[in-house]
Amino acid sequence: MILLKNVYLNGQTQDVLINGNRFEKIGSDIKADGAEVLNCKDKAILPTFCNMHTHAPMMFLRGVGEDLELFDWLQKEIWPREAKLDAESVYHLSKFAILEMIKTGTTAFLDMYFYAESVIKPVDEMGVRAVLTYFGMDMFDDKETTKHIQNAENFLSLKMPCERISHGISAHSVYTESERFIKTFKDLAKDAGVIYNIHLSETKKEVQDCLEKYGKRPGVLLDEWGILDDKTVLAHAVHLDDDEINRIGRAKSVIAHNPASNLKLNSGQMPLQKYLDKGLRVTLGTDSVSSNNSLSMLSEMKLAAMSGKNQACDCCAAKVNDIFDMATVNGFQALGIKAGRIEEGYLADFMLVDLHNFALMPCYNLISNMVYAADSSCITDVFCDGKQLMKNGYVDAEDEIIENFQRVCKDLL
């Protein structure tokens, strides 16, 4: 057991008792014989973040291919370099990605990338949660489709080492994959009862190309193909019309908003407030460091809020509590994880933040400060599943993780 004494929560100083991997009791003057007691004076407790769209092993591509249009960026800079990856490099790149996530308060992520089986071990070792998805692209080659289907089946049969790690299935998009590929991957996900992850309507070009090829918009196509349901996560979803919004809402599919990537690649600004008003399930993700340059959900929240206000031409849009929920409880709920709140019975995934950090003073509104002002220096400690992953700003073996990452980057580039 862990007993947090004198921690700031919901506007007052309280005690929080963690038993195993869950919050057992929250109140004042809690006693717990045998518990490890942490004095949290001048610290606040907050839920950790759930990053709903990552390509974690792409860490070696930070700063590569800057200032290019999306399709040039993919075809000229990203895909050729990715061809050099192997299982060992993905292991070390993923471990560094998870280190960055822990340092910035994230304890769960939904990943879409090659070599998913090589990400299992670093997730297990680092102590975080992840939904790791088998990912492939057939580029409309039926032989490739058949190969990827077999590989996906093999991945789904793998036994995960702990409950923190789950299987998933990812298709890339309607512009890189065939109808057979997208439908069959969804069937595999349904049969296994796992998350299905796909990019949707990231750019106007994607929408126009889909209209020219199929005579329908991407969201309509996915609905008619049977892809949309409550276990489907739609990354980006920037350019949706009202019909697509209604279809996604009826299906209860999840949207993973990636404002930094959208703005950097000039993909457009998602009409966030419109989606929230329509009751869509909106979460937050960073995308990869190649299109964002950061895995920090702190900076992502600020961009989501500002982009949401700018797009709506309304300073009252994209409210701080909505943004914070997108980064925390909404993501955990989408992945079927009872976390994202500091409440009795919830999983003990949480961070401690320093109320004496300059970015959090004055503390009239802690959530506002976290959305608009905080950076990683505000976070002192991170816990996942009741276990401490970062203590006083340090993650175990981080120097070794950084050294291996730098070596791999040098080999790849």
Secondary structure, 3 states (H helix, E strand, C coil): CEEEEEEEECCEEEEEEEECCEEEEEECCCCCCCCEEEECCCEEEEECEEEEEECHHHHHHCCCCCCCCHHHHHHHHHHHHHCCCCHHHHHHHHHHHHHHHHHCCEEEEEEECCCHHHCHHHHHHHCCEEEEEEEECCCCCHHHHHHHHHHHHHHHCCCCCCCCEEEEEEECCCCCCCHHHHHHHHHHHHHHCCEEEEEECCCHHHHHHHHHHHCCCHHHHHHHCCCCCCCEEEEECCCCCHHHHHHHHHHCCEEEECHHHHHHCCCCCCCHHHHHHCCCEEEECCCCCCCCCCCCHHHHHHHHHHHHHHHHCCCCCCCHHHHHHHHCHHHHHHCCCCCCCCCCCCECCEEEEECCCHHHCCCCCHHHHHHHCCCHHHEEEEEECCEEEEECCEECCHHHHHHHHHHHHHHHC
